[in-house]
Amino acid sequence: MAGEGRTPLHVAVDGELAAVLAVADPLKPGAAEAVSALRAQGLTVALLSGDNERTARAVAAALGIDEVLAEVLLADKAREVARLQEAGQRVAFVGDGVNDAPALAGADVGIAIGTGTDIAIEAGDVILLAGDPRGVAAAVALSRRTFRTIRQNLFWAFAYNLALMPVAAGVLYPWLGVLLSPIMAAAAMSLSSILVVSNSLRLRRFDPQKNRGPADAGPRSVPASDPASGSAPGGATPRGSPYRRASASSPR
């Protein structure tokens, strides 16, 4: 039973074994797809669970997760996150229970389930509002798109100003007789602002289904999650710094 992801319970009557019950948390719809999307983004996904070894590995096999740490206690989760960070990894931890709070607080990015406990939500940096685990991959893709947009805006803002400031200072006047009048300078600055805002508004057209490609080059991290929570992430509302190289999924 444990090999199929079920936890066996033995029932005894008068000291004699009467029955064996199997208890299991069904995998969330879309959990396997979420793990696949995270791996396609270049992330390493790991599973941290309080379940026994055989059950945890059965769940991991169903989700396509290779790295499993089972039978972990509250302190073990936070300790594993710290170990990965000491190894130079950037870690995101997904959880929703009371025992997940220390790991959520200690990770580079704690991703809490909005339907979970209050202490987990308080410890998280990103709150996933719904129950769709594919929301983790969507949050990663959106963070990367946001950072890319920020870099583009900074480039165009600096390039625009570096190109026009010498003209406004009259550097070209001795050779070309070109000056930038105050009216034209004000119009140019307004155009710069319009360009930056318009580029940022493109994020409104973000579609996570079309933005789950390979990750940018850079260090990868090994994230952690708890499969026994019975919850899974969905849409994301950031409450702290966005994350880059770490992710995790809560598969059940």
N, C-alpha and C positions, 0 to 999 in steps of 0.2 A: 504493500500500500504506500509506504513512504517513497518507494521508487517511482510512484505515479504522482507524487506531489501531495499525498494525503497523510495526515497525522493519525496513526492508529491509537485508539483508546480501548483498553481492556476492561470489560465489565465482569465483576465477580459476584456470585451469590453464595453466601455461607462459605466463603473461602475457596469456592470452585469457579473456574473460568466459565462464564456463561455466554459471553458474546464479545466480539471485536467490532468496534465502531470506527469508521473512517471519517475524519473531519477535514475539509479542504476549503480554502478560499478560492473561488473561481478567478481566473485571470480576467483582467479588465479587457473589454473589446478594444482593439487597437493597440494593446500593449506590445505585441510582437512587432507591429509596424513602427511603433515609436522607437523601439530599440534599433531596428534596422535603419531608420532615418538618422538616428544619432550616430551610428557607425558610418553611415554614408557621409556624414559631415566631418568625419575624421576623428571622432571622439572615441575614447575607450570607456565602455560601460561595465561596471562591476555591480555585484549584488551582495548586500549585507543583510543578513536575516537572523532573527532569533530562533527560527525553526531548526530542526535537526538537519544533519548534513545531507542525508538522502533526499529529504523533502525539498530542501533549498536547491540541490543540484538538479532535481527533476523539474522544478519551476524554471531554473536558469536554462536548462536544455530546451524547454518549450519556447522560451523567449529568444534563444540564440545568444545567450550570455556565457562567456567562457570563464570569467573570473568570479569566484564565489567565496564568501566568508560566512559560514553558518554558525549557529549557536552562540551568537555574540550578545553580550549584555550591554546595558546602557553605557557604561564607561568604555567598553570595547569599541563602540562606534566612533566616539570622539577620538579615541586613541588611534584608530585606523586612519581617520581623516588627518590627524596630526602627523602620522608616519608618512603618508603620501606627500604632505606639504614639505616635510623635511627632506624628502627625496627630490624636491624641485617641481612637483606637480601642482597644477591648479585644480582645485577640487570643488565640485558642486554636489551638494547632498540634497536628496529629495526625501521628505518624510512628513508625517502628519500626527505622530503620536507623542505622548509625553516623554517617552524614552528617546525620541529623536531630537529633542530640543538641544542638548549639548552639542551634538554633531552639526545641527543646523547653524548654531551660533559659531562654531569653530571653523566651518568650511569657508573657503573664499567666497562662495555664494551659497546661501541656504535657500532652498526652494521648498516652500511650505504649501501644503494642500489646503485650500480655502475651506473645505468641509471638515478639516481635522480639528485637533484640540487648540484651544486659545494660546497655550504656551508655545506650541509649535509655530503658530502663525506669528506670534510676537517675536520669535527667534529668527524667523525667515527674513531674507532680503527681498525675495520675489514671492508673491502670492499667486498661486494657480487657482483660478476661480472655479473651473468646471472639473468634471471627472474624466476627461479624455486625456490619456497619457501622451498623445501626440502633441499636446500643448507644450511639452518640454522642448521638443525639437523645433516647434514654432517659435518659442521664446529665444532659442539659440540663434535661429535664422534672423529674427527681427533685431536682436542685439547687434549682430554682425552688419546687417544692413544699416542700422543707425550709426554705428561707428564709421562705416564707409561714407555715409552722407556727411558726417561731421568733418571728416578729413577732406572731402571734396569742397565743402563750404569754406574751410580754412584756406585751402589752396587758392580758390578763386578770389577770396577776399584779399589775401595778401598780394596776389598777382595783379589784381585790379588796382590796388592802391600804389604798389611799386611802379606800375606803368604810368599812372597819371600824376603822381606827386612831382616828379621832375618837370613834367609839362606845366603844372600849375606854378612851379617855382621859376619858370622862365628859362630853363636850361636850353630849350630849342630856339629861343628868340634870336640869339646872335646869328644863327645860321639859316633858319627857316622863317623867322619872323612870326613864329606861332606862340600865342599866349592862350591860356585857359581862363575865360572870364568867370567871375564868381557865380553867375547864373548857370553857366555850363558845368562848373564844378559841383554845384548843388544838385543839378540834374544827374550828373554821373554818379554821385554818392547814392542818390535815390535808386538809380538803376542797379547799383551793386546790391543794395538791400533787397530789391525785388528778385534778383537772381538767386540770392541765398535762400530767401523764403520759398520761392518756387521750387528750388531743388529739394528743400526739406519736405514740402507738401507731397512729393512723390511717394513718401512713406505711407500715405493713405491708401495707395494702390497695392500695398504689400500683400502678397498671397503666399501663405506658408507652404501650400501644396507645390508651388513652383520654385521654392527657394530652400530645398533640402539637399543641395549639392555638396561636393567635397569641401572640406575646411581649407582655409588659407594655411600656408606653410607656417609652422611654429610648434612650440612644445605642446604635447597632449597631456591630458590629465586623466586619472582614474577616479570616476565618481562612485558614489555609494547610494544604495536605496534599500528600503525595507519592504519585502514582498508581503508581509503579513498584516499590513495596515488595513487592507480592504478598500483603499482609496487610490486614486490616481490623478495626475495633474491634467489641467485643461488650459484655458486661456490665461495669459499671464499679465499681472499688473506689477511693474517694478517698483520696489521701495528703496533700493540702494543702487550701488554701482552695477552695471550690466556685466555679464560674465563672458569669457572668450573661449577658453579651452577645456571647460569642464561641463559635464552634464550627467544626469542620472534619471532613471525612471522608476516610478513606484508601480510595479506591474499588476498589483492586485488591490 
